[in-house]
Amino acid sequence: MTVFLDSAVLMYAAGGAHPLREPCRRVLRQVADGELEAVTSAEVIQEILHRFTRIGRADIGAALARASLDLLAPVLPITHALMRRLPDLIERYPHLEARERYRRADIVVDQFNSGWYGMFALESMALGKPVVARLEPEMVERSAEGLGARVPIVSATPETLVEALRPLVESPERRRELGAAGRAYVEAVHDVDRIADSCGYAVPRMNLVGDRDRLVQWSVRKGTDGLVAYRRETNARSIDGLPGIDP
């Protein structure tokens, strides 16, 4: 089994005191000890670097990015060698204001690997910028059907990029139209009150091969008394600090 580790797991593990810090560290120890196979993505590394740079701690972000790259090679979908350069860049330019650079851009070109848009494209659309990226036609249609809104990103590949950019470069009006449409799309689809509507849309359909017995084996090792003690220790309060049900 291979699991995908999001930025939350890595940042909780590296962060300050928090109820989730130790559980996240246990996961990473399992990966380091070879008990669990895990991967992460280029977007996760980007988010770590962006987050820590924004709060003035580029040094911590670079260190965490390097450690994650060492532990979770290769990063998907961009090559590991390319991602290796990002921590060095963030240390070299610790005061880089990425969002301000986005704001000054006339056109934003996102990725050509995954076939869908990510956080960079969302931030750019939120700033009212026209975005160009590679979009899988099937995903565009399924998204439009499920969300009731068609993503206003100009789809292109490395081979068609020049032709895709040409009308945007030549027409300020077209850039303004796409920018306004992008902003409206972000507000309609990615507003904080709407995120739950689309959560899980990217999860592929899968067939049940069989049940896993890892949790059963863990429970047997714990025993009845051990399970009661575990629940009392870990389930007494929620992440929000609310009291739990007495086990």
Backbone as CSV, one residue per row, in Angstrom:
resi,resn,N_x,N_y,N_z,CA_x,CA_y,CA_z,C_x,C_y,C_z
1,MET,0.833,-1.191,0.000,0.000,0.000,0.000,0.872,1.248,0.000
2,THR,0.544,2.200,-0.849,1.236,3.486,-0.884,0.258,4.578,-0.509
3,VAL,0.637,5.425,0.458,-0.244,6.509,0.893,0.318,7.846,0.416
4,PHE,-0.581,8.799,0.211,-0.182,10.144,-0.190,-0.193,11.050,1.039
5,LEU,0.917,11.731,1.287,1.018,12.638,2.429,0.810,14.071,1.971
6,ASP,-0.202,14.730,2.518,-0.482,16.121,2.188,0.380,17.030,3.056
7,SER,0.326,18.330,2.762,1.163,19.293,3.495,0.806,19.348,4.972
8,ALA,-0.467,19.088,5.309,-0.870,19.168,6.712,-0.080,18.193,7.575
9,VAL,0.130,16.968,7.087,0.882,15.972,7.863,2.303,16.452,8.105
10,LEU,2.947,16.963,7.071,4.342,17.393,7.192,4.472,18.622,8.074
11,MET,3.556,19.577,7.932,3.662,20.822,8.710,3.263,20.619,10.164
12,TYR,2.275,19.759,10.422,1.950,19.445,11.812,3.143,18.771,12.494
13,ALA,3.796,17.859,11.776,4.936,17.138,12.351,6.083,18.071,12.667
14,ALA,6.279,19.103,11.857,7.406,20.022,12.053,7.043,21.225,12.904
15,GLY,5.752,21.413,13.189,5.301,22.617,13.878,5.412,22.546,15.388
16,GLY,4.804,23.544,16.019,4.812,23.629,17.474,3.826,22.674,18.107
17,ALA,3.623,22.853,19.419,2.748,21.963,20.172,1.343,21.952,19.578
18,HIS,0.831,20.761,19.315,-0.496,20.609,18.737,-0.917,19.157,18.940
19,PRO,-2.217,18.901,19.144,-2.665,17.519,19.343,-2.309,16.581,18.192
20,LEU,-2.128,17.133,16.981,-1.842,16.283,15.831,-0.344,16.140,15.544
21,ARG,0.481,16.837,16.302,1.910,16.776,15.983,2.481,15.367,16.160
22,GLU,2.214,14.744,17.280,2.784,13.419,17.531,2.210,12.354,16.605
23,PRO,0.873,12.336,16.348,0.368,11.370,15.363,1.010,11.517,13.988
24,CYS,1.231,12.759,13.563,1.877,12.977,12.265,3.327,12.534,12.292
25,ARG,3.987,12.750,13.411,5.373,12.297,13.531,5.456,10.775,13.523
26,ARG,4.455,10.121,14.100,4.452,8.656,14.077,4.337,8.145,12.650
27,VAL,3.515,8.796,11.864,3.383,8.404,10.458,4.722,8.532,9.738
28,LEU,5.403,9.648,9.957,6.686,9.865,9.288,7.749,8.882,9.780
29,ARG,7.688,8.510,11.053,8.627,7.505,11.558,8.381,6.158,10.892
30,GLN,7.118,5.831,10.668,6.790,4.584,9.967,7.355,4.590,8.549
31,VAL,7.282,5.746,7.901,7.844,5.860,6.561,9.363,5.699,6.613
32,ALA,9.999,6.389,7.549,11.461,6.325,7.671,11.941,4.917,7.999
33,ASP,11.139,4.172,8.782,11.526,2.812,9.182,11.150,1.759,8.139
34,GLY,10.551,2.204,7.046,10.178,1.261,5.999,8.896,0.499,6.263
35,GLU,8.126,0.891,7.288,6.876,0.207,7.599,5.722,0.705,6.733
36,LEU,5.887,1.880,6.141,4.826,2.484,5.349,5.434,3.136,4.118
37,GLU,4.868,2.838,2.956,5.340,3.449,1.716,4.497,4.685,1.439
38,ALA,5.155,5.820,1.203,4.421,7.071,1.031,5.061,7.931,-0.044
39,VAL,4.244,8.785,-0.641,4.702,9.743,-1.642,4.040,11.082,-1.344
40,THR,4.526,12.130,-2.000,3.877,13.434,-1.941,3.993,14.071,-3.321
41,SER,3.534,15.297,-3.468,3.513,15.921,-4.783,4.265,17.242,-4.781
42,ALA,4.523,17.732,-5.984,5.182,19.029,-6.136,4.362,20.134,-5.490
43,GLU,3.042,20.030,-5.562,2.186,21.058,-4.997,2.325,21.119,-3.479
44,VAL,2.526,19.980,-2.847,2.718,19.958,-1.395,4.004,20.681,-1.007
45,ILE,5.085,20.397,-1.725,6.356,21.075,-1.440,6.212,22.574,-1.678
46,GLN,5.526,22.943,-2.748,5.299,24.358,-3.042,4.519,25.024,-1.920
47,GLU,3.490,24.343,-1.416,2.677,24.914,-0.348,3.490,25.118,0.928
48,ILE,4.352,24.159,1.246,5.214,24.301,2.432,6.110,25.520,2.300
49,LEU,6.776,25.656,1.164,7.675,26.790,0.953,6.906,28.107,0.975
50,HIS,5.752,28.132,0.344,4.950,29.356,0.299,4.484,29.756,1.694
51,ARG,3.969,28.783,2.447,3.425,29.072,3.775,4.492,29.637,4.712
52,PHE,5.638,28.972,4.805,6.659,29.414,5.745,7.319,30.718,5.296
53,THR,7.398,30.932,4.003,7.941,32.201,3.515,7.011,33.351,3.860
54,ARG,5.699,33.126,3.744,4.723,34.166,4.040,4.765,34.590,5.497
55,ILE,5.130,33.696,6.415,5.184,34.059,7.836,6.600,34.426,8.265
56,GLY,7.490,34.645,7.284,8.842,35.085,7.595,9.771,34.006,8.099
57,ARG,9.469,32.724,7.841,10.322,31.625,8.299,10.742,30.758,7.119
58,ALA,11.365,31.398,6.145,11.827,30.678,4.963,12.833,29.595,5.327
59,ASP,13.611,29.815,6.390,14.615,28.830,6.795,13.964,27.516,7.219
60,ILE,12.865,27.620,7.975,12.157,26.415,8.401,11.498,25.736,7.203
61,GLY,10.909,26.543,6.320,10.272,25.983,5.136,11.257,25.234,4.258
62,ALA,12.447,25.817,4.061,13.458,25.157,3.234,13.932,23.854,3.881
63,ALA,14.128,23.885,5.206,14.573,22.674,5.898,13.519,21.570,5.826
64,LEU,12.243,21.946,6.013,11.179,20.955,5.952,11.020,20.413,4.537
65,ALA,11.163,21.278,3.533,11.063,20.829,2.145,12.170,19.824,1.827
66,ARG,13.388,20.123,2.261,14.500,19.201,2.007,14.274,17.863,2.696
67,ALA,13.838,17.920,3.957,13.610,16.680,4.699,12.505,15.849,4.034
68,SER,11.463,16.532,3.562,10.363,15.832,2.894,10.832,15.201,1.595
69,LEU,11.681,15.921,0.862,12.200,15.392,-0.397,13.096,14.182,-0.168
70,ASP,13.859,14.204,0.926,14.707,13.061,1.256,13.866,11.844,1.631
71,LEU,12.785,12.089,2.373,11.982,10.995,2.901,11.011,10.421,1.874
72,LEU,10.500,11.295,0.994,9.381,10.909,0.132,9.718,10.961,-1.349
73,ALA,10.929,10.591,-1.703,11.313,10.592,-3.116,10.643,9.415,-3.833
74,PRO,10.183,9.580,-5.086,10.196,10.846,-5.821,8.914,11.638,-5.585
75,VAL,9.002,12.941,-5.770,7.830,13.801,-5.664,7.066,13.741,-6.986
76,LEU,5.782,13.661,-6.918,4.948,13.551,-8.110,4.236,14.870,-8.389
77,PRO,4.023,15.246,-9.649,4.460,14.563,-10.860,5.750,15.129,-11.415
78,ILE,6.306,16.183,-10.799,7.519,16.812,-11.312,8.731,16.019,-10.822
79,THR,9.785,16.013,-11.590,10.951,15.211,-11.236,11.577,15.673,-9.930
80,HIS,12.132,14.733,-9.234,12.762,15.004,-7.946,13.924,15.989,-8.100
81,ALA,14.683,15.863,-9.166,15.834,16.749,-9.377,15.402,18.206,-9.499
82,LEU,14.286,18.448,-10.178,13.805,19.815,-10.321,13.328,20.380,-8.993
83,MET,12.602,19.594,-8.235,12.106,20.060,-6.949,13.237,20.341,-5.967
84,ARG,14.369,19.667,-6.136,15.519,19.892,-5.276,15.991,21.345,-5.315
85,ARG,15.711,22.045,-6.399,16.175,23.416,-6.550,15.336,24.411,-5.762
86,LEU,14.084,24.058,-5.417,13.192,25.009,-4.779,13.656,25.467,-3.401
87,PRO,14.107,24.564,-2.498,14.581,25.056,-1.204,15.737,26.044,-1.344
88,ASP,16.633,25.804,-2.303,17.749,26.737,-2.506,17.245,28.100,-2.964
89,LEU,16.239,28.109,-3.850,15.698,29.376,-4.332,15.021,30.158,-3.223
90,ILE,14.280,29.474,-2.354,13.566,30.163,-1.300,14.528,30.711,-0.259
91,GLU,15.663,30.036,-0.065,16.674,30.571,0.843,17.409,31.752,0.214
92,ARG,17.617,31.668,-1.087,18.318,32.744,-1.792,17.489,34.018,-1.849
93,TYR,16.152,33.849,-1.963,15.256,34.997,-2.036,14.188,34.886,-0.937
94,PRO,14.596,35.003,0.342,13.645,34.799,1.444,12.550,35.849,1.517
95,HIS,12.756,37.003,0.915,11.756,38.067,1.002,10.927,38.178,-0.265
96,LEU,10.973,37.156,-1.093,10.218,37.157,-2.331,8.719,37.185,-2.030
97,GLU,8.035,38.164,-2.564,6.594,38.280,-2.384,5.901,37.712,-3.619
98,ALA,5.607,36.412,-3.575,5.052,35.745,-4.744,3.730,36.363,-5.171
99,ARG,2.854,36.644,-4.209,1.543,37.154,-4.578,1.638,38.503,-5.271
100,GLU,2.569,39.334,-4.845,2.733,40.638,-5.484,3.209,40.476,-6.925
101,ARG,4.043,39.483,-7.160,4.489,39.207,-8.528,3.322,38.706,-9.378
102,TYR,2.465,37.857,-8.794,1.279,37.423,-9.521,0.415,38.626,-9.887
103,ARG,0.284,39.543,-8.930,-0.593,40.697,-9.129,-0.123,41.569,-10.291
104,ARG,1.189,41.614,-10.509,1.729,42.459,-11.578,1.704,41.759,-12.932
105,ALA,1.401,40.446,-12.937,1.421,39.690,-14.189,0.209,40.036,-15.052
106,ASP,0.379,39.969,-16.367,-0.735,40.133,-17.300,-1.388,38.789,-17.612
107,ILE,-0.577,37.732,-17.678,-1.048,36.375,-17.967,-0.272,35.411,-17.072
108,VAL,-0.952,34.407,-16.549,-0.301,33.407,-15.704,-0.356,32.054,-16.400
109,VAL,0.798,31.411,-16.541,0.881,30.072,-17.113,1.149,29.095,-15.983
110,ASP,0.245,28.149,-15.785,0.379,27.163,-14.720,1.036,25.900,-15.277
111,GLN,0.702,24.738,-14.750,1.397,23.489,-15.060,0.907,22.845,-16.345
112,PHE,1.749,21.903,-16.876,1.383,21.105,-18.046,1.493,19.615,-17.757
113,ASN,1.535,19.239,-16.463,1.757,17.837,-16.119,0.493,17.110,-15.675
114,SER,-0.226,17.654,-14.696,-1.294,16.882,-14.055,-2.589,16.855,-14.845
115,GLY,-2.821,17.814,-15.747,-4.069,17.829,-16.495,-5.198,18.545,-15.778
116,TRP,-4.892,19.237,-14.691,-5.894,20.005,-13.959,-5.199,21.171,-13.269
117,TYR,-5.961,22.069,-12.696,-5.357,23.248,-12.070,-5.104,23.009,-10.587
118,GLY,-4.209,23.815,-10.029,-3.869,23.706,-8.618,-3.972,25.048,-7.910
119,MET,-3.310,25.135,-6.754,-3.415,26.334,-5.920,-2.867,27.575,-6.612
120,PHE,-1.797,27.423,-7.388,-1.219,28.569,-8.092,-2.246,29.186,-9.038
121,ALA,-2.938,28.346,-9.783,-3.960,28.839,-10.703,-5.106,29.491,-9.941
122,LEU,-5.498,28.902,-8.810,-6.583,29.479,-8.018,-6.218,30.865,-7.503
123,GLU,-5.016,30.998,-6.965,-4.577,32.297,-6.468,-4.546,33.326,-7.589
124,SER,-4.106,32.901,-8.755,-4.031,33.812,-9.899,-5.425,34.233,-10.359
125,MET,-6.354,33.274,-10.438,-7.720,33.617,-10.816,-8.359,34.526,-9.776
126,ALA,-8.055,34.286,-8.498,-8.605,35.147,-7.445,-8.116,36.583,-7.586
127,LEU,-6.947,36.749,-8.181,-6.403,38.082,-8.430,-6.907,38.669,-9.746
128,GLY,-7.776,37.929,-10.445,-8.332,38.436,-11.689,-7.400,38.302,-12.875
129,LYS,-6.520,37.286,-12.850,-5.571,37.087,-13.945,-6.028,35.958,-14.866
130,PRO,-5.869,36.122,-16.173,-6.155,35.001,-17.088,-5.114,33.909,-16.903
131,VAL,-5.555,32.656,-16.880,-4.660,31.537,-16.586,-4.649,30.566,-17.771
132,VAL,-3.446,30.078,-18.084,-3.264,29.070,-19.127,-2.667,27.827,-18.471
133,ALA,-3.237,26.655,-18.721,-2.729,25.406,-18.157,-3.262,24.256,-18.995
134,ARG,-2.694,23.071,-18.792,-3.208,21.895,-19.505,-4.352,21.293,-18.715
135,LEU,-5.531,21.203,-19.338,-6.704,20.619,-18.710,-7.168,19.402,-19.512
136,GLU,-7.424,18.322,-18.821,-7.974,17.140,-19.485,-9.428,17.421,-19.857
137,PRO,-9.812,17.267,-21.113,-11.186,17.569,-21.543,-12.250,16.836,-20.722
138,GLU,-12.001,15.559,-20.405,-12.984,14.803,-19.629,-13.191,15.414,-18.250
139,MET,-12.089,15.869,-17.621,-12.196,16.472,-16.303,-12.928,17.804,-16.371
140,VAL,-12.718,18.542,-17.461,-13.431,19.811,-17.635,-14.934,19.560,-17.685
141,GLU,-15.347,18.562,-18.463,-16.771,18.270,-18.611,-17.373,17.744,-17.314
142,ARG,-16.666,16.838,-16.654,-17.181,16.283,-15.404,-17.276,17.355,-14.324
143,SER,-16.308,18.250,-14.301,-16.330,19.335,-13.326,-17.492,20.279,-13.593
144,ALA,-17.690,20.618,-14.865,-18.786,21.523,-15.214,-20.139,20.908,-14.858
145,GLU,-20.263,19.602,-15.098,-21.512,18.917,-14.787,-21.757,18.849,-13.288
146,GLY,-20.703,18.566,-12.532,-20.861,18.405,-11.089,-20.981,19.709,-10.335
147,LEU,-20.254,20.735,-10.788,-20.215,22.007,-10.064,-21.157,23.058,-10.632
148,GLY,-21.623,22.822,-11.860,-22.494,23.811,-12.475,-21.756,25.041,-12.952
149,ALA,-20.445,24.938,-13.142,-19.634,26.063,-13.620,-18.451,25.511,-14.400
150,ARG,-18.168,26.119,-15.532,-17.053,25.672,-16.367,-15.807,26.482,-16.023
151,VAL,-14.706,25.789,-15.783,-13.484,26.480,-15.380,-12.982,27.373,-16.520
152,PRO,-12.764,28.664,-16.264,-12.372,29.606,-17.322,-10.854,29.686,-17.519
153,ILE,-10.226,28.537,-17.676,-8.784,28.467,-17.924,-8.557,28.098,-19.380
154,VAL,-7.629,28.761,-20.022,-7.282,28.439,-21.406,-6.427,27.176,-21.394
155,SER,-6.907,26.109,-22.004,-6.177,24.848,-22.007,-5.117,24.858,-23.102
156,ALA,-3.917,24.389,-22.754,-2.820,24.347,-23.715,-1.831,23.274,-23.304
157,THR,-1.005,22.874,-24.225,0.108,21.968,-23.978,1.384,22.708,-24.319
158,PRO,2.557,22.151,-24.003,3.795,22.832,-24.411,3.859,23.076,-25.915
159,GLU,3.241,22.183,-26.682,3.285,22.330,-28.137,2.331,23.415,-28.638
160,THR,1.226,23.656,-27.931,0.226,24.632,-28.380,0.262,25.937,-27.587
161,LEU,1.233,26.064,-26.695,1.269,27.229,-25.805,1.335,28.549,-26.565
162,VAL,2.179,28.628,-27.581,2.342,29.886,-28.318,1.018,30.332,-28.916
163,GLU,0.312,29.405,-29.561,-0.967,29.745,-30.176,-2.024,30.092,-29.135
164,ALA,-1.948,29.441,-27.975,-2.914,29.741,-26.912,-2.673,31.133,-26.325
165,LEU,-1.410,31.535,-26.265,-1.081,32.836,-25.693,-1.336,33.990,-26.660
166,ARG,-1.249,33.717,-27.942,-1.306,34.796,-28.933,-2.547,35.687,-28.783
167,PRO,-3.780,35.128,-28.743,-4.946,36.014,-28.614,-4.988,36.772,-27.291
168,LEU,-4.411,36.205,-26.244,-4.379,36.900,-24.961,-3.394,38.067,-25.009
169,VAL,-2.273,37.850,-25.641,-1.273,38.919,-25.760,-1.818,40.056,-26.622
170,GLU,-2.560,39.705,-27.663,-3.027,40.710,-28.613,-4.293,41.425,-28.152
171,SER,-5.026,40.876,-27.181,-6.310,41.459,-26.795,-6.405,41.722,-25.297
172,PRO,-6.180,42.955,-24.860,-6.386,43.296,-23.447,-7.817,43.017,-22.989
173,GLU,-8.774,43.213,-23.897,-10.166,42.964,-23.543,-10.398,41.495,-23.219
174,ARG,-9.796,40.607,-24.007,-9.929,39.174,-23.739,-9.303,38.822,-22.399
175,ARG,-8.177,39.438,-22.083,-7.534,39.186,-20.792,-8.445,39.632,-19.647
176,ARG,-9.090,40.786,-19.815,-9.985,41.270,-18.766,-11.199,40.349,-18.605
177,GLU,-11.728,39.865,-19.721,-12.876,38.960,-19.659,-12.528,37.673,-18.908
178,LEU,-11.391,37.077,-19.268,-10.975,35.835,-18.605,-10.646,36.080,-17.144
179,GLY,-10.014,37.213,-16.861,-9.687,37.540,-15.475,-10.934,37.664,-14.619
180,ALA,-11.943,38.358,-15.136,-13.194,38.515,-14.395,-13.904,37.175,-14.230
181,ALA,-13.871,36.357,-15.284,-14.507,35.043,-15.210,-13.796,34.149,-14.194
182,GLY,-12.460,34.251,-14.147,-11.701,33.459,-13.188,-12.020,33.840,-11.756
183,ARG,-12.120,35.136,-11.509,-12.457,35.605,-10.171,-13.851,35.108,-9.765
184,ALA,-14.811,35.207,-10.676,-16.164,34.753,-10.384,-16.197,33.243,-10.132
185,TYR,-15.384,32.489,-10.886,-15.335,31.039,-10.720,-14.800,30.666,-9.339
186,VAL,-13.731,31.320,-8.925,-13.149,31.037,-7.608,-14.163,31.333,-6.504
187,GLU,-14.871,32.456,-6.624,-15.856,32.810,-5.606,-17.016,31.819,-5.582
188,ALA,-17.404,31.305,-6.755,-18.549,30.402,-6.824,-18.211,28.980,-6.419
189,VAL,-17.005,28.522,-6.770,-16.658,27.109,-6.584,-15.743,26.870,-5.395
190,HIS,-14.830,27.806,-5.137,-13.814,27.573,-4.108,-13.978,28.462,-2.884
191,ASP,-15.130,29.076,-2.727,-15.415,29.829,-1.516,-15.378,28.880,-0.319
192,VAL,-15.009,29.405,0.849,-14.843,28.561,2.029,-16.126,27.803,2.357
193,ASP,-17.286,28.387,2.035,-18.553,27.719,2.332,-18.938,26.695,1.279
194,ARG,-18.178,26.619,0.171,-18.506,25.694,-0.903,-17.515,24.546,-1.037
195,ILE,-16.386,24.624,-0.325,-15.329,23.623,-0.495,-15.851,22.212,-0.235
196,ALA,-16.709,22.069,0.766,-17.201,20.734,1.101,-17.985,20.114,-0.049
197,ASP,-18.560,20.958,-0.926,-19.335,20.427,-2.040,-18.472,19.635,-3.024
198,SER,-17.208,20.046,-3.182,-16.363,19.426,-4.201,-15.321,18.477,-3.628
199,CYS,-15.265,18.364,-2.306,-14.267,17.492,-1.688,-14.473,16.057,-2.154
200,GLY,-13.425,15.462,-2.693,-13.504,14.078,-3.138,-13.828,13.912,-4.601
201,TYR,-14.070,15.014,-5.341,-14.400,14.878,-6.752,-13.262,14.243,-7.547
202,ALA,-12.017,14.431,-7.075,-10.878,13.917,-7.830,-10.537,12.473,-7.479
203,VAL,-11.209,11.904,-6.479,-10.912,10.528,-6.084,-11.443,9.582,-7.158
204,PRO,-10.601,8.710,-7.722,-11.056,7.821,-8.803,-11.973,6.722,-8.286
205,ARG,-12.782,6.165,-9.167,-13.603,5.016,-8.815,-12.712,3.777,-8.708
206,MET,-12.917,2.992,-7.675,-12.055,1.835,-7.442,-12.913,0.613,-7.124
207,ASN,-12.366,-0.553,-7.400,-13.026,-1.805,-7.060,-12.499,-2.327,-5.735
208,LEU,-13.359,-2.938,-4.946,-12.958,-3.524,-3.672,-12.238,-4.838,-3.932
209,VAL,-10.965,-4.895,-3.596,-10.178,-6.122,-3.747,-10.320,-6.986,-2.505
210,GLY,-10.398,-6.326,-1.357,-10.533,-7.051,-0.106,-10.375,-6.116,1.062
211,ASP,-10.757,-6.569,2.248,-10.626,-5.757,3.444,-9.202,-5.841,3.977
212,ARG,-8.746,-4.756,4.558,-7.429,-4.755,5.200,-7.579,-5.270,6.634
213,ASP,-6.579,-5.986,7.088,-6.648,-6.536,8.436,-5.711,-5.839,9.410
214,ARG,-5.075,-4.755,8.972,-4.099,-4.081,9.835,-4.748,-3.566,11.120
215,LEU,-5.920,-2.927,10.997,-6.582,-2.389,12.174,-7.032,-3.500,13.106
216,VAL,-7.492,-4.613,12.534,-7.910,-5.750,13.355,-6.726,-6.296,14.139
217,GLN,-5.595,-6.464,13.458,-4.392,-6.969,14.131,-3.948,-6.019,15.237
218,TRP,-4.023,-4.719,14.955,-3.642,-3.721,15.963,-4.553,-3.817,17.183
219,SER,-5.850,-3.992,16.948,-6.810,-4.083,18.045,-6.575,-5.332,18.886
220,VAL,-6.256,-6.445,18.202,-5.980,-7.687,18.932,-4.755,-7.526,19.818
221,ARG,-3.720,-6.864,19.289,-2.508,-6.649,20.094,-2.787,-5.754,21.303
222,LYS,-3.656,-4.773,21.117,-3.988,-3.862,22.212,-4.760,-4.577,23.319
223,GLY,-5.675,-5.449,22.927,-6.530,-6.101,23.904,-7.651,-5.179,24.352
224,THR,-8.635,-5.759,25.060,-9.810,-4.978,25.484,-9.418,-3.827,26.394
225,ASP,-8.611,-4.105,27.411,-8.204,-3.048,28.338,-7.356,-1.989,27.638
226,GLY,-6.504,-2.446,26.729,-5.656,-1.492,26.008,-6.456,-0.564,25.122
227,LEU,-7.512,-1.099,24.503,-8.362,-0.269,23.654,-9.111,0.770,24.471
228,VAL,-9.606,0.365,25.620,-10.312,1.312,26.494,-9.370,2.427,26.930
229,ALA,-8.137,2.065,27.308,-7.166,3.073,27.728,-6.785,3.998,26.579
230,TYR,-6.646,3.410,25.398,-6.288,4.212,24.212,-7.380,5.228,23.891
231,ARG,-8.628,4.769,23.915,-9.741,5.677,23.614,-9.860,6.775,24.669
232,ARG,-9.623,6.392,25.932,-9.711,7.394,26.998,-8.635,8.460,26.824
233,GLU,-7.465,8.028,26.363,-6.347,8.973,26.211,-6.497,9.838,24.960
234,THR,-6.901,9.241,23.845,-6.887,9.975,22.573,-8.240,10.542,22.162
235,ASN,-9.334,10.013,22.705,-10.664,10.451,22.295,-11.379,11.288,23.339
236,ALA,-10.671,11.647,24.389,-11.317,12.415,25.455,-11.796,13.766,24.955
237,ARG,-11.041,14.353,24.014,-11.425,15.645,23.459,-11.191,15.648,21.956
238,SER,-11.980,16.442,21.262,-11.818,16.578,19.821,-10.670,17.522,19.520
239,ILE,-10.335,17.660,18.231,-9.297,18.593,17.831,-9.651,20.002,18.273
240,ASP,-10.940,20.322,18.302,-11.393,21.649,18.717,-11.464,21.806,20.233
241,GLY,-11.102,20.758,20.982,-11.102,20.855,22.430,-12.431,20.520,23.083
242,LEU,-13.383,19.997,22.294,-14.692,19.652,22.843,-14.634,18.287,23.521
243,PRO,-15.386,18.106,24.596,-15.334,16.815,25.293,-15.904,15.696,24.432
244,GLY,-15.258,14.522,24.505,-15.710,13.383,23.728,-16.646,12.503,24.537
245,ILE,-17.045,11.394,23.936,-17.937,10.446,24.624,-17.089,9.545,25.505
246,ASP,-17.532,9.331,26.719,-16.805,8.474,27.655,-16.754,7.060,27.097
247,PRO,-15.522,6.537,26.846,-15.418,5.179,26.301,-15.848,4.136,27.324
